Amino acid sequence: MNQIQATSIIRQRGQLTIPDSIRGTTSWIAPGSAVIVARVKADEIVIKPHLGEPKVVNWNKLWRNIELSRSHKGKFHGSLSQFIAEDRESRR
């Protein structure tokens, strides 16, 4: 990997804009991305992607819960979208 260096200015409240020359070459830098900011030396800060713990999905449990929620019958007989629209109108 080639090192790319650019100059930025730290704005109010510590905001730092990562230059386009770096953002364009790095896929994990996107609006809303979680990152880890670490001070590794007195004059050096490193920004890395936050990977977090990989989530393991129990698909069997998920599908059982979906089927269970779909199996409950309500007292309302009619159009659900009409009920929601009327409910929203009554709360205004």
N, CA, C and O atoms as a GROMACS GRO file, in nm:
protein
  368
    1MET      N    1   0.085  -0.118   0.000
    1MET     CA    2   0.000   0.000   0.000
    1MET      C    3   0.088   0.124   0.000
    1MET      O    4   0.184   0.133   0.077
    2ASN      N    5   0.057   0.217  -0.086
    2ASN     CA    6   0.132   0.341  -0.092
    2ASN      C    7   0.077   0.439   0.010
    2ASN      O    8  -0.044   0.450   0.031
    3GLN      N    9   0.168   0.510   0.073
    3GLN     CA   10   0.126   0.610   0.171
    3GLN      C   11   0.083   0.737   0.098
    3GLN      O   12   0.153   0.786   0.009
    4ILE      N   13  -0.031   0.790   0.138
    4ILE     CA   14  -0.081   0.916   0.083
    4ILE      C   15  -0.082   1.016   0.197
    4ILE      O   16  -0.127   0.984   0.307
    5GLN      N   17  -0.034   1.134   0.172
    5GLN     CA   18  -0.030   1.235   0.275
    5GLN      C   19  -0.099   1.361   0.224
    5GLN      O   20  -0.080   1.401   0.109
    6ALA      N   21  -0.179   1.422   0.309
    6ALA     CA   22  -0.249   1.546   0.274
    6ALA      C   23  -0.260   1.631   0.399
    6ALA      O   24  -0.246   1.581   0.511
    7THR      N   25  -0.284   1.759   0.380
    7THR     CA   26  -0.295   1.852   0.492
    7THR      C   27  -0.441   1.891   0.512
    7THR      O   28  -0.512   1.920   0.416
    8SER      N   29  -0.484   1.892   0.637
    8SER     CA   30  -0.621   1.931   0.673
    8SER      C   31  -0.614   2.028   0.789
    8SER      O   32  -0.510   2.044   0.852
    9ILE      N   33  -0.727   2.092   0.815
    9ILE     CA   34  -0.737   2.186   0.926
    9ILE      C   35  -0.839   2.132   1.024
    9ILE      O   36  -0.948   2.090   0.983
   10ILE      N   37  -0.808   2.132   1.150
   10ILE     CA   38  -0.904   2.090   1.253
   10ILE      C   39  -0.994   2.209   1.282
   10ILE      O   40  -0.947   2.318   1.317
   11ARG      N   41  -1.123   2.188   1.268
   11ARG     CA   42  -1.223   2.294   1.285
   11ARG      C   43  -1.276   2.296   1.428
   11ARG      O   44  -1.226   2.227   1.516
   12GLN      N   45  -1.378   2.378   1.446
   12GLN     CA   46  -1.440   2.389   1.578
   12GLN      C   47  -1.486   2.251   1.625
   12GLN      O   48  -1.524   2.166   1.544
   13ARG      N   49  -1.484   2.232   1.755
   13ARG     CA   50  -1.526   2.107   1.819
   13ARG      C   51  -1.445   1.988   1.771
   13ARG      O   52  -1.493   1.874   1.779
   14GLY      N   53  -1.325   2.010   1.720
   14GLY     CA   54  -1.236   1.901   1.681
   14GLY      C   55  -1.272   1.833   1.551
   14GLY      O   56  -1.224   1.723   1.525
   15GLN      N   57  -1.353   1.895   1.468
   15GLN     CA   58  -1.393   1.832   1.342
   15GLN      C   59  -1.277   1.835   1.243
   15GLN      O   60  -1.211   1.936   1.224
   16LEU      N   61  -1.256   1.720   1.180
   16LEU     CA   62  -1.149   1.704   1.083
   16LEU      C   63  -1.209   1.648   0.954
   16LEU      O   64  -1.275   1.545   0.956
   17THR      N   65  -1.185   1.716   0.845
   17THR     CA   66  -1.230   1.666   0.714
   17THR      C   67  -1.116   1.588   0.652
   17THR      O   68  -1.005   1.640   0.635
   18ILE      N   69  -1.144   1.464   0.617
   18ILE     CA   70  -1.044   1.381   0.551
   18ILE      C   71  -1.043   1.420   0.404
   18ILE      O   72  -1.148   1.416   0.339
   19PRO      N   73  -0.929   1.457   0.350
   19PRO     CA   74  -0.923   1.504   0.211
   19PRO      C   75  -0.973   1.401   0.110
   19PRO      O   76  -0.962   1.280   0.131
   20ASP      N   77  -1.028   1.452  -0.002
   20ASP     CA   78  -1.078   1.366  -0.109
   20ASP      C   79  -0.973   1.268  -0.159
   20ASP      O   80  -1.005   1.154  -0.193
   21SER      N   81  -0.849   1.312  -0.164
   21SER     CA   82  -0.742   1.224  -0.216
   21SER      C   83  -0.727   1.098  -0.132
   21SER      O   84  -0.682   0.995  -0.182
   22ILE      N   85  -0.763   1.106  -0.005
   22ILE     CA   86  -0.756   0.988   0.082
   22ILE      C   87  -0.891   0.916   0.083
   22ILE      O   88  -0.895   0.793   0.074
   23ARG      N   89  -1.001   0.990   0.094
   23ARG     CA   90  -1.135   0.928   0.095
   23ARG      C   91  -1.160   0.847  -0.031
   23ARG      O   92  -1.220   0.740  -0.025
   24GLY      N   93  -1.114   0.896  -0.144
   24GLY     CA   94  -1.138   0.828  -0.271
   24GLY      C   95  -1.066   0.697  -0.286
   24GLY      O   96  -1.104   0.614  -0.368
   25THR      N   97  -0.962   0.676  -0.208
   25THR     CA   98  -0.884   0.552  -0.220
   25THR      C   99  -0.911   0.454  -0.106
   25THR      O  100  -0.851   0.347  -0.100
   26THR      N  101  -1.002   0.490  -0.017
   26THR     CA  102  -1.028   0.408   0.100
   26THR      C  103  -1.177   0.376   0.107
   26THR      O  104  -1.258   0.467   0.127
   27SER      N  105  -1.214   0.250   0.092
   27SER     CA  106  -1.355   0.212   0.081
   27SER      C  107  -1.431   0.223   0.214
   27SER      O  108  -1.552   0.242   0.212
   28TRP      N  109  -1.364   0.212   0.327
   28TRP     CA  110  -1.436   0.213   0.455
   28TRP      C  111  -1.463   0.353   0.507
   28TRP      O  112  -1.528   0.367   0.610
   29ILE      N  113  -1.414   0.456   0.439
   29ILE     CA  114  -1.443   0.593   0.483
   29ILE      C  115  -1.566   0.640   0.406
   29ILE      O  116  -1.560   0.668   0.287
   30ALA      N  117  -1.678   0.649   0.478
   30ALA     CA  118  -1.804   0.694   0.418
   30ALA      C  119  -1.882   0.768   0.526
   30ALA      O  120  -1.858   0.746   0.645
   31PRO      N  121  -1.973   0.856   0.488
   31PRO     CA  122  -2.054   0.925   0.589
   31PRO      C  123  -2.122   0.826   0.682
   31PRO      O  124  -2.184   0.730   0.635
   32GLY      N  125  -2.111   0.847   0.810
   32GLY     CA  126  -2.173   0.760   0.909
   32GLY      C  127  -2.087   0.642   0.950
   32GLY      O  128  -2.130   0.562   1.034
   33SER      N  129  -1.968   0.627   0.894
   33SER     CA  130  -1.881   0.515   0.930
   33SER      C  131  -1.829   0.531   1.073
   33SER      O  132  -1.791   0.641   1.115
   34ALA      N  133  -1.827   0.423   1.146
   34ALA     CA  134  -1.769   0.424   1.280
   34ALA      C  135  -1.619   0.401   1.268
   34ALA      O  136  -1.575   0.310   1.196
   35VAL      N  137  -1.541   0.481   1.336
   35VAL     CA  138  -1.395   0.469   1.332
   35VAL      C  139  -1.338   0.470   1.472
   35VAL      O  140  -1.402   0.514   1.568
   36ILE      N  141  -1.216   0.420   1.482
   36ILE     CA  142  -1.140   0.426   1.607
   36ILE      C  143  -1.032   0.531   1.586
   36ILE      O  144  -0.957   0.526   1.489
   37VAL      N  145  -1.025   0.625   1.679
   37VAL     CA  146  -0.922   0.728   1.674
   37VAL      C  147  -0.830   0.702   1.793
   37VAL      O  148  -0.875   0.701   1.907
   38ALA      N  149  -0.701   0.680   1.764
   38ALA     CA  150  -0.606   0.646   1.870
   38ALA      C  151  -0.483   0.737   1.864
   38ALA      O  152  -0.427   0.762   1.757
   39ARG      N  153  -0.444   0.785   1.978
   39ARG     CA  154  -0.318   0.860   1.985
   39ARG      C  155  -0.209   0.760   2.015
   39ARG      O  156  -0.204   0.705   2.125
   40VAL      N  157  -0.123   0.734   1.919
   40VAL     CA  158  -0.020   0.633   1.935
   40VAL      C  159   0.112   0.692   1.984
   40VAL      O  160   0.192   0.622   2.046
   41LYS      N  161   0.135   0.818   1.955
   41LYS     CA  162   0.252   0.891   2.005
   41LYS      C  163   0.205   1.032   2.039
   41LYS      O  164   0.092   1.070   2.007
   42ALA      N  165   0.290   1.108   2.102
   42ALA     CA  166   0.253   1.245   2.138
   42ALA      C  167   0.220   1.329   2.016
   42ALA      O  168   0.140   1.422   2.024
   43ASP      N  169   0.280   1.297   1.902
   43ASP     CA  170   0.257   1.376   1.780
   43ASP      C  171   0.198   1.293   1.667
   43ASP      O  172   0.217   1.325   1.550
   44GLU      N  173   0.126   1.185   1.701
   44GLU     CA  174   0.070   1.098   1.596
   44GLU      C  175  -0.066   1.044   1.638
   44GLU      O  176  -0.081   0.989   1.747
   45ILE      N  177  -0.164   1.059   1.549
   45ILE     CA  178  -0.299   1.005   1.569
   45ILE      C  179  -0.329   0.912   1.452
   45ILE      O  180  -0.298   0.943   1.338
   46VAL      N  181  -0.389   0.797   1.482
   46VAL     CA  182  -0.423   0.698   1.379
   46VAL      C  183  -0.574   0.681   1.378
   46VAL      O  184  -0.637   0.670   1.483
   47ILE      N  185  -0.632   0.678   1.257
   47ILE     CA  186  -0.775   0.653   1.239
   47ILE      C  187  -0.790   0.519   1.168
   47ILE      O  188  -0.732   0.497   1.061
   48LYS      N  189  -0.867   0.428   1.230
   48LYS     CA  190  -0.889   0.294   1.173
   48LYS      C  191  -1.039   0.265   1.170
   48LYS      O  192  -1.115   0.324   1.246
   49PRO      N  193  -1.082   0.175   1.082
   49PRO     CA  194  -1.225   0.139   1.081
   49PRO      C  195  -1.260   0.060   1.207
   49PRO      O  196  -1.181  -0.021   1.255
   50HIS      N  197  -1.378   0.086   1.259
   50HIS     CA  198  -1.427   0.010   1.374
   50HIS      C  199  -1.496  -0.115   1.319
   50HIS      O  200  -1.599  -0.105   1.252
   51LEU      N  201  -1.440  -0.229   1.346
   51LEU     CA  202  -1.493  -0.353   1.291
   51LEU      C  203  -1.598  -0.415   1.382
   51LEU      O  204  -1.689  -0.482   1.333
   52GLY      N  205  -1.587  -0.394   1.512
   52GLY     CA  206  -1.684  -0.451   1.604
   52GLY      C  207  -1.680  -0.603   1.604
   52GLY      O  208  -1.600  -0.665   1.534
   53GLU      N  209  -1.766  -0.659   1.683
   53GLU     CA  210  -1.776  -0.804   1.690
   53GLU      C  211  -1.867  -0.852   1.577
   53GLU      O  212  -1.975  -0.797   1.558
   54PRO      N  213  -1.825  -0.953   1.503
   54PRO     CA  214  -1.913  -1.005   1.398
   54PRO      C  215  -2.038  -1.066   1.461
   54PRO      O  216  -2.030  -1.141   1.558
   55LYS      N  217  -2.154  -1.031   1.405
   55LYS     CA  218  -2.280  -1.081   1.459
   55LYS      C  219  -2.312  -1.216   1.397
   55LYS      O  220  -2.302  -1.235   1.276
   56VAL      N  221  -2.350  -1.309   1.483
   56VAL     CA  222  -2.392  -1.440   1.436
   56VAL      C  223  -2.544  -1.443   1.449
   56VAL      O  224  -2.599  -1.426   1.557
   57VAL      N  225  -2.611  -1.464   1.337
   57VAL     CA  226  -2.757  -1.464   1.335
   57VAL      C  227  -2.807  -1.606   1.348
   57VAL      O  228  -2.768  -1.694   1.271
   58ASN      N  229  -2.894  -1.628   1.445
   58ASN     CA  230  -2.960  -1.757   1.459
   58ASN      C  231  -3.085  -1.752   1.371
   58ASN      O  232  -3.192  -1.711   1.416
   59TRP      N  233  -3.070  -1.795   1.245
   59TRP     CA  234  -3.179  -1.782   1.149
   59TRP      C  235  -3.300  -1.865   1.188
   59TRP      O  236  -3.413  -1.823   1.162
   60ASN      N  237  -3.280  -1.980   1.248
   60ASN     CA  238  -3.394  -2.062   1.290
   60ASN      C  239  -3.479  -1.989   1.392
   60ASN      O  240  -3.601  -1.987   1.382
   61LYS      N  241  -3.413  -1.928   1.491
   61LYS     CA  242  -3.486  -1.853   1.594
   61LYS      C  243  -3.555  -1.731   1.532
   61LYS      O  244  -3.669  -1.700   1.567
   62LEU      N  245  -3.487  -1.663   1.442
   62LEU     CA  246  -3.545  -1.546   1.376
   62LEU      C  247  -3.673  -1.584   1.301
   62LEU      O  248  -3.775  -1.517   1.314
   63TRP      N  249  -3.666  -1.690   1.220
   63TRP     CA  250  -3.784  -1.732   1.144
   63TRP      C  251  -3.897  -1.780   1.235
   63TRP      O  252  -4.014  -1.756   1.207
   64ARG      N  253  -3.862  -1.849   1.346
   64ARG     CA  254  -3.966  -1.892   1.441
   64ARG      C  255  -4.039  -1.770   1.498
   64ARG      O  256  -4.161  -1.770   1.510
   65ASN      N  257  -3.962  -1.665   1.532
   65ASN     CA  258  -4.024  -1.544   1.588
   65ASN      C  259  -4.110  -1.473   1.484
   65ASN      O  260  -4.216  -1.419   1.518
   66ILE      N  261  -4.068  -1.473   1.359
   66ILE     CA  262  -4.149  -1.412   1.253
   66ILE      C  263  -4.279  -1.490   1.237
   66ILE      O  264  -4.387  -1.431   1.229
   67GLU      N  265  -4.268  -1.622   1.232
   67GLU     CA  266  -4.388  -1.704   1.218
   67GLU      C  267  -4.481  -1.686   1.337
   67GLU      O  268  -4.603  -1.682   1.320
   68LEU      N  269  -4.425  -1.676   1.457
   68LEU     CA  270  -4.506  -1.657   1.577
   68LEU      C  271  -4.580  -1.523   1.572
   68LEU      O  272  -4.698  -1.516   1.604
   69SER      N  273  -4.510  -1.418   1.532
   69SER     CA  274  -4.575  -1.287   1.526
   69SER      C  275  -4.683  -1.283   1.419
   69SER      O  276  -4.784  -1.214   1.435
   70ARG      N  277  -4.664  -1.356   1.310
   70ARG     CA  278  -4.766  -1.361   1.204
   70ARG      C  279  -4.885  -1.447   1.243
   70ARG      O  280  -4.993  -1.432   1.185
   71SER      N  281  -4.868  -1.537   1.338
   71SER     CA  282  -4.976  -1.628   1.374
   71SER      C  283  -5.079  -1.564   1.467
   71SER      O  284  -5.190  -1.616   1.480
   72HIS      N  285  -5.044  -1.453   1.531
   72HIS     CA  286  -5.138  -1.386   1.621
   72HIS      C  287  -5.247  -1.317   1.541
   72HIS      O  288  -5.219  -1.241   1.448
   73LYS      N  289  -5.368  -1.343   1.577
   73LYS     CA  290  -5.481  -1.281   1.510
   73LYS      C  291  -5.534  -1.169   1.599
   73LYS      O  292  -5.549  -1.185   1.720
   74GLY      N  293  -5.560  -1.057   1.537
   74GLY     CA  294  -5.615  -0.943   1.611
   74GLY      C  295  -5.766  -0.940   1.604
   74GLY      O  296  -5.829  -1.021   1.536
   75LYS      N  297  -5.824  -0.843   1.675
   75LYS     CA  298  -5.970  -0.828   1.677
   75LYS      C  299  -6.018  -0.747   1.557
   75LYS      O  300  -6.136  -0.752   1.523
   76PHE      N  301  -5.929  -0.675   1.494
   76PHE     CA  302  -5.967  -0.586   1.385
   76PHE      C  303  -5.988  -0.666   1.257
   76PHE      O  304  -5.903  -0.745   1.216
   77HIS      N  305  -6.103  -0.642   1.193
   77HIS     CA  306  -6.132  -0.706   1.064
   77HIS      C  307  -6.147  -0.595   0.962
   77HIS      O  308  -6.243  -0.519   0.966
   78GLY      N  309  -6.053  -0.586   0.870
   78GLY     CA  310  -6.058  -0.481   0.769
   78GLY      C  311  -5.920  -0.451   0.716
   78GLY      O  312  -5.827  -0.531   0.731
   79SER      N  313  -5.908  -0.335   0.655
   79SER     CA  314  -5.782  -0.295   0.594
   79SER      C  315  -5.688  -0.237   0.700
   79SER      O  316  -5.721  -0.140   0.767
   80LEU      N  317  -5.573  -0.297   0.712
   80LEU     CA  318  -5.476  -0.248   0.810
   80LEU      C  319  -5.426  -0.109   0.772
   80LEU      O  320  -5.409  -0.025   0.860
   81SER      N  321  -5.403  -0.084   0.645
   81SER     CA  322  -5.355   0.047   0.604
   81SER      C  323  -5.462   0.154   0.630
   81SER      O  324  -5.428   0.266   0.666
   82GLN      N  325  -5.590   0.120   0.613
   82GLN     CA  326  -5.696   0.215   0.644
   82GLN      C  327  -5.700   0.242   0.794
   82GLN      O  328  -5.718   0.356   0.836
   83PHE      N  329  -5.683   0.139   0.875
   83PHE     CA  330  -5.680   0.155   1.020
   83PHE      C  331  -5.566   0.248   1.062
   83PHE      O  332  -5.585   0.336   1.146
   84ILE      N  333  -5.447   0.229   1.004
   84ILE     CA  334  -5.332   0.313   1.038
   84ILE      C  335  -5.357   0.457   0.997
   84ILE      O  336  -5.327   0.549   1.073
   85ALA      N  337  -5.412   0.478   0.878
   85ALA     CA  338  -5.441   0.614   0.831
   85ALA      C  339  -5.542   0.683   0.923
   85ALA      O  340  -5.523   0.799   0.959
   86GLU      N  341  -5.647   0.613   0.962
   86GLU     CA  342  -5.748   0.671   1.052
   86GLU      C  343  -5.689   0.698   1.190
   86GLU      O  344  -5.720   0.799   1.252
   87ASP      N  345  -5.604   0.607   1.237
   87ASP     CA  346  -5.541   0.626   1.367
   87ASP      C  347  -5.451   0.750   1.366
   87ASP      O  348  -5.451   0.827   1.462
   88ARG      N  349  -5.376   0.769   1.259
   88ARG     CA  350  -5.288   0.886   1.249
   88ARG      C  351  -5.370   1.015   1.244
   88ARG      O  352  -5.333   1.115   1.305
   89GLU      N  353  -5.482   1.012   1.170
   89GLU     CA  354  -5.567   1.131   1.160
   89GLU      C  355  -5.627   1.166   1.296
   89GLU      O  356  -5.640   1.283   1.329
   90SER      N  357  -5.663   1.065   1.375
   90SER     CA  358  -5.726   1.092   1.505
   90SER      C  359  -5.627   1.147   1.606
   90SER      O  360  -5.669   1.203   1.708
   91ARG      N  361  -5.497   1.133   1.581
   91ARG     CA  362  -5.395   1.181   1.676
   91ARG      C  363  -5.348   1.323   1.645
   91ARG      O  364  -5.265   1.377   1.718
   92ARG      N  365  -5.399   1.384   1.541
   92ARG     CA  366  -5.356   1.520   1.503
   92ARG      C  367  -5.425   1.624   1.584
   92ARG      O  368  -5.401   1.743   1.566
   0.00000   0.00000   0.00000
